[in-house]
Amino acid sequence: MMKLAPSLKALINAPHSRPGPTSAPAHIAEVYRAVARDAAKHNVGNQPWITISAAATITLNSPASLSVLHGVATDETTASASGRSENPIAAAELIREVGLKCIGFNGIPRTINVLGAFRTALSADVVAGLATQSTRTPTPETLAAISARGLTLWRSVYAGVDQKLLDKLAESHPDLPVHILNSHYGPLFTDPPHHGDGGLANVGRALTSLVGITCLRAQQGVGPQVLSHVFGLRKAIADGSWKPAGTGADALEQVRGVDWLATDDGSEWILRTVDTIVDALGGSNFAGAKL
């Protein structure tokens, strides 16, 4: 059996390296409630504000706070502020789907750690109701469709400069645009056909842009990418891809207020909301963080 020297173990877990997750501040529930109340004032639905809050919390690596967010999103206090509370299972599905999409902006490790701890903290009845069937397993028959979905999304987000940007990325490394399109935009950022049929949450075009803006803002140090995804949200409004496939009340609720979020005032609200959550969690622990 392989063993590590005690000194190496100690160095791996040295306090200055921040080896563990971010703890939940005592006031984090009130921070999320304030976000919910402010969202309601601007007629922004539950799913957009939960998406923003979850993405910021996952980026800051705080699974304990994510559990608090789930509680706030599903309690009656939130319902009185926003007009409705979320079903506990549906809220958990939304949060973990946001966590999955955070991989494309934050990397894999934080999503693994945060979603694992999040599931452990959920009540047994909620865990029992979570979907267990994967929808993203590629097959030879689906690869072309996955690639096509990725390119369609890319063209929507970067309309007007999409091909120019792909060419620029290829100059950095010929496989960079290939990886971005075929590992992130196609299989991850787009929802596969019938994705929600088994209970998984659909985080469509608009909410995915919110995930991108939020993760990148919370990271710090990547202002050009924040700008790109702010424009990407506006382009979703312009090309109509922000609208859900369904026309029922639940589908429309998913994107309530997104058209306002794409305005100057709305986008400022997104950024200030992310900043508030980041500050509450002790500041960014990505670029520029003070150790």
ABEGO torsion letter per residue (X at the ends): XBBBBAAAAAAAABAAAGABBBBBBAAAAAAAAAAAAAAAAAGBBAAAAAAAAAAAAAAAGBAAAAAAAAAAAABAAAAAAAGBBBBAAAAAAAAAAAAAAAAAAAEAAAAAAAAAAAAAABBAAAAAABBABBAABBBAAAAAAAAAAAAAAAAAAABGAAAAAAAAAAAABAAAAAAAAAAAAAAAABBBBGAAAAGBBBBBAAAAAAAAAAAAAAAEGAAAAAAAAAAAAAAAAAAGAABBABABAAAAAAABGAAAAABAAAAAAAAAAAAAAAAAAGEBABBGBBX
